[in-house]
């Protein structure tokens, strides 16, 4: 599907969900989104238990109807309040493009199921242009670079030479915003990976929906990919300056 209405100049919102587990029957615990300097970060108490594996990774636990993050209580809202607030955030940005990592297989089916349950799907769809998954986008961009994993943490480390507190939704979206600026996809690439919520298959099965895309490294002993990226960025910048004369024509990241 082509990205009708999606372009390099429109507002971008990066979002992520933390959940009670990995299956499609799990529930949302945290929703975070960021667009430039604007952000939203909300928590909700799930009706099902947080699976031990998820609790170990995210630090979320529910005790006596209270949500704890790394043993500290956090303020929560009902799931409906979370999504009403999210819709208001999206409306403020005038139908942005919603971006996330591995969202087509995991986050968006959960998002669609929650919106259907709350009766907010139509209202939500009117607040966004569409969706873009950075996982297949990164696979296309770096398919010949010998990356062992296309998980977001690995891409941030390889391309930006940085680490961050993964599995916290707010930290994830902040990191993804920086990663996307480094990826700088073209309008054609955005169009190839653009999709709508209607194209997402909502499943009730509890099979894990994680990124298992691991490929053998083709470049044993190579420099970190972020060093190659920075060098390529400098070459691009110098080429642009040489061709444009004395003007500053540093390419802008979109």
Backbone bond lengths (Angstrom), bond angles and torsions (degrees), N, CA, C in turn:
res aa  C-N    CA-C-N  psi(-1)  N-CA   C-N-CA  omega(-1)  CA-C   N-CA-C  phi
1 X - - - 1.467 - - 1.520 109.62 -
2 X 1.302 117.03 135.14 1.451 121.44 179.70 1.517 110.34 -80.57
3 X 1.318 114.05 152.94 1.463 119.68 -177.47 1.515 109.84 -85.22
4 X 1.327 116.16 74.94 1.452 119.83 179.16 1.520 109.59 -67.10
5 X 1.325 116.90 121.00 1.457 120.66 -179.44 1.508 112.99 89.14
6 X 1.340 118.88 -16.81 1.460 121.21 178.22 1.512 109.03 -86.25
7 X 1.327 117.12 131.34 1.451 120.68 179.98 1.515 109.61 -149.47
8 X 1.327 116.10 174.93 1.453 121.18 -174.95 1.520 113.58 -72.65
9 X 1.326 117.85 -13.24 1.459 120.60 -175.52 1.528 112.95 -98.73
10 X 1.326 118.79 -14.75 1.450 120.05 -174.98 1.533 111.59 -74.69
11 X 1.326 115.37 167.01 1.453 120.75 179.68 1.521 110.17 -65.48
12 X 1.316 116.15 143.43 1.454 122.91 177.92 1.520 108.55 -119.35
13 X 1.319 116.34 134.47 1.456 121.70 175.74 1.517 108.23 -123.52
14 X 1.321 116.66 124.29 1.456 122.20 178.92 1.525 107.43 -100.16
15 X 1.326 117.64 128.46 1.459 119.33 -176.09 1.525 111.27 -134.75
16 X 1.336 114.35 160.23 1.458 120.19 179.74 1.523 108.77 -155.21
17 X 1.327 115.25 150.91 1.455 122.11 176.24 1.523 109.63 -118.96
18 X 1.315 116.39 140.68 1.463 121.12 165.93 1.519 105.76 -108.45
19 X 1.332 116.41 139.80 1.461 120.91 -169.80 1.523 112.06 -132.52
20 X 1.327 114.95 175.89 1.458 120.73 -178.99 1.522 112.71 -78.08
21 X 1.315 117.50 -8.54 1.461 121.28 -179.59 1.504 110.50 -177.37
22 X 1.341 116.14 -162.30 1.456 121.07 -176.37 1.521 114.22 -107.41
23 X 1.306 117.90 -14.33 1.450 120.67 -178.31 1.522 112.11 -78.87
24 X 1.343 115.66 163.36 1.457 120.08 -179.24 1.530 112.53 -72.31
25 X 1.323 118.08 -7.24 1.462 120.87 176.01 1.524 111.99 -94.67
26 X 1.325 117.04 1.48 1.462 119.85 179.65 1.533 110.23 -73.28
27 X 1.329 116.39 172.13 1.454 121.01 -176.46 1.525 111.25 -123.09
28 X 1.322 114.86 159.71 1.465 121.82 -178.20 1.522 110.30 -78.67
29 X 1.332 115.64 138.07 1.459 122.47 175.85 1.530 110.45 -115.26
30 X 1.320 115.92 -38.69 1.472 121.52 -177.90 1.520 109.76 -138.11
31 X 1.328 116.32 138.54 1.466 122.55 173.00 1.514 107.90 -128.74
32 X 1.319 115.63 126.44 1.460 120.52 178.46 1.518 109.79 -133.79
33 X 1.314 116.01 147.81 1.461 121.70 177.79 1.516 108.86 -148.32
34 X 1.327 115.17 151.41 1.458 120.58 178.99 1.521 109.21 -142.72
35 X 1.334 115.76 143.46 1.458 122.20 174.22 1.515 106.99 -143.72
36 X 1.330 116.45 103.78 1.460 119.75 -173.91 1.513 109.71 63.35
37 X 1.331 116.56 -123.01 1.467 120.67 179.09 1.523 112.66 -92.48
38 X 1.332 117.35 -1.74 1.465 121.50 -179.74 1.529 109.63 -91.04
39 X 1.327 116.94 138.16 1.459 119.54 179.83 1.518 110.79 -148.41
40 X 1.315 114.84 160.55 1.452 122.88 175.69 1.522 106.50 -140.58
41 X 1.328 117.09 139.54 1.459 121.49 -177.10 1.523 107.84 -147.94
42 X 1.341 116.53 109.63 1.455 121.20 -173.08 1.529 111.12 -131.24
43 X 1.335 115.10 148.19 1.457 122.05 -179.44 1.526 109.51 -121.35
44 X 1.328 115.82 150.47 1.455 120.99 176.83 1.522 109.64 -142.25
45 X 1.317 117.27 150.78 1.458 121.49 -179.91 1.523 108.96 -86.91
46 X 1.318 119.17 120.00 1.467 121.06 -179.74 1.521 110.71 -74.62
47 X 1.322 116.30 158.66 1.462 120.64 178.19 1.521 111.58 -86.81
48 X 1.335 117.33 -14.62 1.464 121.20 177.15 1.527 109.95 -108.64
49 X 1.306 116.52 165.67 1.465 120.34 -178.59 1.522 110.80 -73.09
50 X 1.324 115.45 150.74 1.461 120.84 173.84 1.522 106.87 -79.03
51 X 1.319 116.52 122.45 1.451 120.22 -178.56 1.532 110.69 -62.56
52 X 1.338 117.74 143.04 1.465 120.98 -176.69 1.527 114.35 -51.99
53 X 1.337 116.62 -41.38 1.463 119.34 179.61 1.515 111.98 -64.31
54 X 1.336 116.25 -40.89 1.460 120.36 178.65 1.523 110.67 -68.23
55 X 1.325 116.92 -40.80 1.464 120.79 179.30 1.520 111.17 -61.77
56 X 1.317 116.37 -37.96 1.457 120.54 179.51 1.520 111.92 -65.97
57 X 1.330 116.14 -38.46 1.469 121.03 -177.78 1.522 112.27 -78.49
58 X 1.339 116.50 -44.29 1.470 119.98 -173.07 1.523 114.13 -93.38
59 X 1.331 116.79 -25.53 1.456 119.99 -176.87 1.514 114.19 87.58
60 X 1.345 117.80 3.93 1.465 121.51 -179.79 1.532 111.31 -85.42
61 X 1.331 115.20 136.86 1.463 122.13 172.66 1.516 108.88 -147.31
62 X 1.308 116.63 149.26 1.462 121.84 177.12 1.525 108.31 -112.05
63 X 1.321 115.85 127.28 1.457 122.18 177.78 1.517 108.81 -134.45
64 X 1.345 116.14 121.97 1.460 122.08 177.52 1.531 111.86 50.92
65 X 1.303 114.20 48.70 1.466 122.66 177.96 1.518 113.16 61.25
66 X 1.317 117.05 27.73 1.457 121.68 173.42 1.522 108.32 -125.75
67 X 1.335 115.48 144.23 1.460 121.03 -179.16 1.523 109.61 -97.32
68 X 1.322 114.72 131.60 1.461 121.03 179.09 1.524 109.47 -119.83
69 X 1.324 115.71 139.29 1.465 122.60 175.31 1.514 107.28 -120.15
70 X 1.330 115.79 113.69 1.469 121.79 -175.29 1.531 110.17 52.17
71 X 1.331 114.83 45.09 1.465 124.86 174.77 1.524 114.21 73.20
72 X 1.333 117.20 5.05 1.462 120.24 177.21 1.531 109.49 -109.16
73 X 1.336 118.36 133.26 1.470 120.17 -179.73 1.523 111.11 -67.70
74 X 1.331 116.14 143.63 1.462 121.45 177.72 1.515 109.09 -122.92
75 X 1.328 116.43 150.52 1.454 121.69 177.45 1.528 109.32 -71.81
76 X 1.312 116.21 138.60 1.466 120.52 -177.19 1.515 111.48 -126.91
77 X 1.324 114.43 162.11 1.464 123.29 173.79 1.513 108.26 -128.73
78 X 1.323 116.37 163.74 1.463 118.75 173.27 1.525 108.26 -67.11
79 X 1.321 116.66 159.27 1.462 120.26 -179.80 1.523 110.33 -60.25
80 X 1.323 117.47 -37.40 1.467 119.98 179.00 1.521 110.77 -65.08
81 X 1.324 117.37 -42.27 1.468 120.25 177.54 1.516 111.31 -62.09
82 X 1.326 117.01 -37.27 1.464 121.35 177.84 1.520 110.25 -60.58
83 X 1.336 117.15 -46.69 1.460 119.68 -176.29 1.531 112.64 -76.68
84 X 1.313 117.85 -32.32 1.459 119.48 174.68 1.526 109.93 -63.51
85 X 1.328 116.97 -40.30 1.464 121.25 177.21 1.529 111.41 -66.48
86 X 1.324 116.02 -39.14 1.464 120.56 179.15 1.527 110.37 -64.98
87 X 1.312 117.00 -42.87 1.465 120.86 178.11 1.528 110.78 -61.91
88 X 1.325 117.29 -41.22 1.468 120.74 177.70 1.524 110.43 -62.70
89 X 1.332 117.01 -39.15 1.464 122.24 177.48 1.527 110.72 -62.55
90 X 1.327 116.52 -43.57 1.464 121.01 -179.81 1.527 111.53 -67.44
91 X 1.321 116.89 -39.34 1.464 120.35 178.91 1.524 111.50 -62.99
92 X 1.302 116.36 -34.94 1.459 120.71 178.31 1.530 111.43 -59.67
93 X 1.329 116.11 -27.66 1.460 121.83 -176.28 1.522 113.03 -100.02
94 X 1.334 117.32 8.32 1.462 123.27 171.28 1.532 113.36 58.67
95 X 1.300 114.75 69.57 1.465 123.99 175.01 1.535 112.29 53.88
96 X 1.319 116.45 65.18 1.464 119.83 -179.08 1.520 112.93 -75.25
97 X 1.318 115.11 171.77 1.455 122.55 170.57 1.524 106.37 -89.30
98 X 1.334 117.09 126.81 1.458 122.29 -176.32 1.529 108.44 -95.10
99 X 1.340 115.72 123.48 1.468 121.23 -171.88 1.524 110.38 -122.61
100 X 1.320 115.98 138.52 1.456 120.84 175.50 1.517 110.16 -157.50
101 X 1.333 115.85 171.11 1.467 121.33 -178.24 1.522 109.65 -104.26
102 X 1.328 116.25 122.07 1.466 123.75 -177.38 1.527 111.24 64.39
103 X 1.326 117.13 30.69 1.465 120.25 -176.10 1.519 113.05 -78.49
104 X 1.323 117.48 -26.12 1.476 117.72 -177.06 1.524 111.34 -67.38
105 X 1.314 116.96 -35.59 1.462 121.65 -178.48 1.515 112.60 -88.96
106 X 1.326 117.84 -28.40 1.455 118.57 -172.19 1.529 113.32 -120.05
107 X 1.336 118.11 -68.21 1.464 121.02 -172.19 1.527 113.05 -63.12
108 X 1.325 117.09 -45.91 1.471 119.16 -174.66 1.525 113.93 -66.35
109 X 1.339 121.00 -39.42 1.462 118.59 173.63 1.538 112.51 -60.06
110 X 1.340 117.15 -39.13 1.463 120.18 176.96 1.521 110.64 -67.83
111 X 1.325 115.59 -39.37 1.458 121.29 177.96 1.527 109.98 -60.92
112 X 1.322 116.99 -48.16 1.461 121.53 -178.50 1.525 110.97 -62.66
113 X 1.327 116.42 -42.61 1.460 119.76 -179.54 1.526 111.38 -63.31
114 X 1.334 117.00 -42.19 1.462 121.24 179.20 1.525 111.00 -65.91
115 X 1.327 116.69 -42.69 1.462 120.47 179.87 1.526 111.35 -64.24
116 X 1.330 116.90 -39.51 1.460 120.61 177.53 1.526 110.44 -64.42
117 X 1.316 116.07 -42.25 1.466 120.51 -179.84 1.527 111.59 -63.31
118 X 1.330 116.45 -36.61 1.462 121.56 -177.72 1.527 113.21 -88.44
119 X 1.339 117.00 -7.85 1.458 120.47 -177.51 1.516 113.23 71.57
120 X 1.324 116.76 29.42 1.467 121.48 -175.77 1.533 113.14 -115.32
121 X 1.308 117.11 9.23 1.470 119.29 -173.97 1.530 112.37 -62.55
122 X 1.322 118.13 -48.73 1.464 120.99 -178.79 1.523 110.03 -61.94
123 X 1.307 116.92 -45.18 1.457 121.24 179.75 1.529 111.21 -60.49
124 X 1.337 116.33 -40.06 1.465 120.83 179.54 1.524 110.74 -67.88
125 X 1.323 116.90 -44.71 1.461 120.42 -178.22 1.530 111.95 -62.55
126 X 1.317 117.61 -32.74 1.458 121.06 178.04 1.525 112.17 -71.52
127 X 1.332 116.53 -14.94 1.467 120.86 -176.88 1.525 113.08 -92.82
128 X 1.346 117.55 -7.82 1.464 120.92 -178.61 1.526 110.82 -130.50
129 X 1.331 115.26 158.06 1.463 120.89 174.62 1.521 110.81 -82.29
130 X 1.316 116.56 -40.25 1.454 121.91 -177.36 1.516 109.46 168.99
131 X 1.330 115.51 -161.26 1.460 121.41 -171.30 1.532 110.59 -133.15
132 X 1.333 114.54 150.67 1.461 120.82 178.25 1.518 108.31 -138.31
133 X 1.328 116.09 125.02 1.463 122.07 179.91 1.526 108.93 -98.69
134 X 1.338 117.13 120.27 1.463 120.03 -177.64 1.520 113.23 -78.93
135 X 1.336 118.35 -10.00 1.464 119.66 177.63 1.524 111.64 -66.79
136 X 1.338 120.80 -57.78 1.469 119.18 177.11 1.526 112.29 -65.86
137 X 1.324 117.19 -27.53 1.462 120.20 176.92 1.522 110.20 -63.38
138 X 1.331 116.81 -46.07 1.467 120.90 178.90 1.522 111.47 -66.54
139 X 1.335 116.06 -37.16 1.466 118.60 177.33 1.519 111.36 -60.61
140 X 1.333 116.71 -40.17 1.464 119.93 178.73 1.521 111.49 -67.21
141 X 1.325 116.40 -42.89 1.454 120.63 -176.76 1.528 113.18 -68.83
142 X 1.342 116.85 -35.33 1.463 120.27 -171.32 1.521 113.08 -123.37
143 X 1.335 116.28 31.20 1.458 119.94 -177.65 1.525 112.94 -65.65
144 X 1.325 117.88 -23.14 1.465 120.77 -177.59 1.525 112.86 -107.89
145 X 1.333 117.07 17.60 1.465 120.03 -177.30 1.525 113.51 -101.37
146 X 1.324 117.08 3.30 1.456 119.72 174.67 1.516 115.05 70.01
147 X 1.320 117.64 27.69 1.463 119.63 178.28 1.529 110.32 -67.95
148 X 1.318 116.55 138.11 1.456 120.41 178.45 1.528 111.74 -77.14
149 X 1.307 116.71 -29.08 1.459 120.44 -177.58 1.520 109.68 -149.10
150 X 1.327 115.81 146.30 1.457 121.38 176.42 1.526 111.05 -106.37
151 X 1.319 116.81 19.53 1.456 119.53 172.83 1.520 109.30 -62.99
152 X 1.319 116.04 151.19 1.464 119.50 -175.27 1.524 112.53 -59.14
153 X 1.337 117.44 -42.94 1.464 119.79 -179.24 1.521 111.73 -58.81
154 X 1.354 115.25 -40.11 1.453 119.43 -179.61 1.524 111.42 -68.92
155 X 1.330 117.64 -40.48 1.462 120.99 178.97 1.526 111.32 -64.24
156 X 1.325 116.69 -41.96 1.472 120.17 178.44 1.533 110.02 -62.44
157 X 1.321 115.82 -41.82 1.468 119.60 179.03 1.528 111.32 -66.72
158 X 1.332 116.71 -44.48 1.468 120.54 -176.46 1.525 112.90 -72.33
159 X 1.335 117.29 -40.39 1.468 120.54 -174.37 1.519 113.55 -90.77
160 X 1.331 116.64 -32.66 1.458 119.67 -176.74 1.522 113.18 -109.49
161 X 1.324 117.02 -10.26 1.457 120.09 -178.73 1.513 112.61 64.93
162 X 1.342 116.18 34.18 1.462 120.55 -175.05 1.516 110.50 -135.35
163 X 1.324 114.80 159.36 1.456 121.62 173.42 1.517 108.52 -121.22
164 X 1.321 116.50 167.28 1.459 120.10 178.93 1.524 108.59 -159.04
165 X 1.319 116.69 173.01 1.464 122.30 -178.79 1.519 109.57 -80.73
166 X 1.324 116.28 84.04 1.464 121.20 -177.94 1.523 110.79 -68.07
167 X 1.320 115.41 158.64 1.464 124.50 179.77 1.521 112.85 71.47
168 X 1.323 116.05 15.84 1.457 121.41 161.89 1.517 104.42 -112.96
169 X 1.333 117.56 121.14 1.464 120.59 -169.95 1.520 112.59 -56.72
170 X 1.331 118.07 -40.40 1.461 119.47 -178.40 1.523 111.36 -67.10
171 X 1.329 116.69 -42.08 1.461 119.72 177.65 1.526 110.75 -66.81
172 X 1.319 116.59 -36.35 1.468 120.53 178.20 1.529 111.66 -61.42
173 X 1.340 117.07 -45.06 1.464 118.47 -176.49 1.530 111.44 -73.43
174 X 1.308 117.47 -32.91 1.462 119.23 175.32 1.521 110.91 -63.99
175 X 1.338 115.54 -42.28 1.462 119.76 177.66 1.524 111.05 -65.82
176 X 1.335 116.60 -39.31 1.462 120.32 -179.26 1.524 111.06 -66.37
177 X 1.311 118.04 -36.09 1.460 120.85 177.61 1.530 110.35 -60.68
178 X 1.327 116.52 -42.42 1.457 119.79 176.47 1.512 112.73 -67.95
179 X 1.323 116.62 -38.42 1.459 120.80 178.95 1.520 110.85 -64.61
180 X 1.326 116.87 -42.80 1.463 120.90 -179.29 1.527 110.92 -62.86
181 X 1.332 116.80 -38.36 1.462 120.05 177.31 1.526 110.81 -62.00
182 X 1.330 116.14 -33.71 1.463 120.24 178.15 1.529 111.91 -75.15
183 X 1.326 116.60 -34.50 1.471 119.97 -179.75 1.522 112.22 -66.96
184 X 1.330 116.94 -38.22 1.468 123.17 179.15 1.536 113.11 46.07
185 X 1.318 117.83 60.90 1.475 119.67 -179.56 1.520 111.41 -69.22
186 X 1.309 115.58 149.92 1.460 120.99 175.97 1.523 109.68 -79.33
187 X 1.338 115.68 167.09 1.460 120.08 177.19 1.525 111.00 -60.68
188 X 1.335 116.77 -35.40 1.459 120.55 179.45 1.532 110.95 -65.43
189 X 1.322 116.80 -40.26 1.464 120.45 179.28 1.527 110.62 -67.78
190 X 1.321 116.21 -40.65 1.462 119.97 177.26 1.525 109.35 -59.89
191 X 1.332 115.93 -43.12 1.458 120.35 179.56 1.518 112.84 -60.78
192 X 1.330 117.12 -37.22 1.467 120.36 -178.56 1.531 112.28 -69.08
193 X 1.323 116.68 -29.62 1.459 120.08 -174.71 1.528 113.35 -109.16
194 X 1.311 116.40 5.26 1.461 122.11 177.29 1.533 110.09 -73.74
195 X 1.336 117.28 143.25 1.463 120.24 175.27 1.530 109.14 -151.98
196 X 1.313 115.68 168.98 1.457 121.20 177.70 1.529 109.04 -115.32
197 X 1.310 116.10 166.26 1.459 120.47 -178.73 1.523 111.20 -66.05
198 X 1.327 117.26 -27.40 1.464 120.50 178.60 1.527 112.06 -65.97
199 X 1.340 116.82 -21.59 1.463 120.68 -179.33 1.527 112.27 -85.85
200 X 1.330 116.66 -5.74 1.464 121.24 -177.18 1.518 109.93 -86.95
201 X 1.317 116.28 132.81 1.462 121.95 177.74 1.518 108.73 -89.04
202 X 1.320 116.16 119.00 1.462 121.01 179.08 1.516 108.41 -93.23
203 X 1.327 115.94 115.97 1.461 120.87 -177.18 1.529 109.87 -110.04
204 X 1.311 115.07 152.00 1.459 120.19 176.58 1.521 111.68 -98.93
205 X 1.322 116.41 -7.05 1.462 120.21 179.86 1.511 110.07 -66.90
206 X 1.327 115.29 155.11 1.467 119.94 -177.29 1.519 111.65 -106.90
207 X 1.321 116.12 28.38 1.457 119.05 177.50 1.517 109.91 -71.24
208 X 1.345 117.62 142.52 1.455 119.65 179.20 1.520 111.09 -58.58
209 X 1.338 115.21 138.23 1.466 119.89 179.51 1.507 108.52 -120.26
210 X 1.323 115.26 59.48 1.454 120.01 -177.82 1.518 108.93 -106.94
211 X 1.318 114.86 165.94 1.458 119.77 -179.87 1.517 109.55 -80.67
212 X 1.314 117.03 108.81 1.445 121.02 179.08 1.527 111.13 -101.49
213 X 1.327 115.86 13.96 1.461 119.73 -176.41 1.519 110.26 -75.64
214 X 1.289 116.52 94.12 1.452 121.78 177.38 1.518 107.24 -121.10
215 X 1.316 116.55 128.90 1.456 120.64 -178.21 1.512 109.17 -122.46
216 X 1.331 118.03 148.68 1.460 120.19 178.87 1.513 111.16 -61.98
217 X 1.297 116.71 144.60 1.462 120.52 177.92 1.518 109.53 -74.40
218 X 1.330 116.13 131.64 1.465 121.16 179.20 1.520 111.70 -96.90
219 X 1.339 115.70 -9.20 1.455 119.09 -173.52 1.518 110.07 -123.87
220 X 1.332 116.73 69.38 1.450 120.72 -179.44 1.534 110.35 -61.63
221 X 1.337 116.62 134.89 1.452 120.70 178.57 1.509 114.12 74.37
222 X 1.340 118.54 14.75 1.461 121.18 -177.08 1.521 110.48 -74.10
223 X 1.346 115.85 163.19 1.458 120.72 171.14 1.513 109.26 -68.32
224 X 1.355 118.46 155.85 1.470 119.15 173.66 1.520 110.12 -54.90
225 X 1.312 116.17 139.56 1.459 120.43 -175.73 1.511 112.44 -60.51
226 X 1.362 117.51 -28.53 1.458 118.87 -178.94 1.517 111.34 -65.23
227 X 1.358 117.81 -27.78 1.463 119.84 176.96 1.523 110.23 -68.71
228 X 1.321 116.85 -41.13 1.467 120.68 175.69 1.523 110.39 -62.58
229 X 1.321 116.15 -42.06 1.461 120.64 -179.00 1.521 110.63 -62.12
230 X 1.350 117.50 -46.12 1.461 121.18 -179.90 1.525 111.01 -63.07
231 X 1.339 116.43 -38.30 1.465 119.49 178.52 1.522 110.32 -65.71
232 X 1.326 117.47 -43.48 1.463 121.14 178.70 1.520 110.75 -63.21
233 X 1.334 116.68 -36.69 1.455 120.86 179.82 1.529 110.15 -65.14
234 X 1.357 116.64 -40.05 1.465 119.86 179.06 1.527 110.77 -66.71
235 X 1.335 116.71 -40.10 1.469 120.49 178.57 1.520 109.86 -61.80
236 X 1.334 116.70 -44.21 1.467 121.02 178.63 1.515 110.80 -60.94
237 X 1.318 115.76 -43.04 1.456 120.02 -179.12 1.523 111.41 -64.49
238 X 1.349 116.62 -45.15 1.464 120.14 -179.32 1.518 111.74 -65.40
239 X 1.343 116.40 -39.12 1.462 120.04 178.40 1.510 110.87 -62.22
240 X 1.327 116.09 -42.40 1.459 120.11 179.83 1.520 111.03 -64.40
241 X 1.334 117.50 -40.29 1.463 121.00 179.48 1.524 111.59 -65.26
242 X 1.359 115.07 -42.29 1.472 118.85 -179.15 1.516 111.66 -63.18
243 X 1.348 116.09 -39.23 1.460 119.49 -176.35 1.514 112.55 -78.50
244 X 1.330 117.16 -20.67 1.465 120.04 -176.16 1.520 113.25 -102.58
245 X 1.306 117.52 0.24 1.454 118.94 179.85 1.508 111.09 80.00
246 X 1.333 117.28 -145.64 1.455 120.93 -173.66 1.507 114.26 -76.47
247 X 1.352 120.05 -7.07 1.462 120.58 -177.85 1.517 110.71 -73.91
248 X 1.346 115.84 152.96 1.453 121.89 175.80 1.517 108.35 -83.59
249 X 1.344 117.16 110.62 1.461 120.53 -177.31 1.514 110.67 -122.73
250 X 1.330 116.66 38.12 1.454 120.09 178.60 1.526 109.50 -59.32
251 X 1.338 117.96 127.94 1.465 119.89 -178.32 1.517 110.79 -64.25
252 X 1.325 115.66 139.62 1.451 121.18 -179.44 1.531 109.16 -93.42
253 X 1.326 115.13 139.35 1.470 120.40 177.05 1.519 109.22 -82.70
254 X 1.341 116.04 132.41 1.464 121.60 179.22 1.521 108.54 -113.12
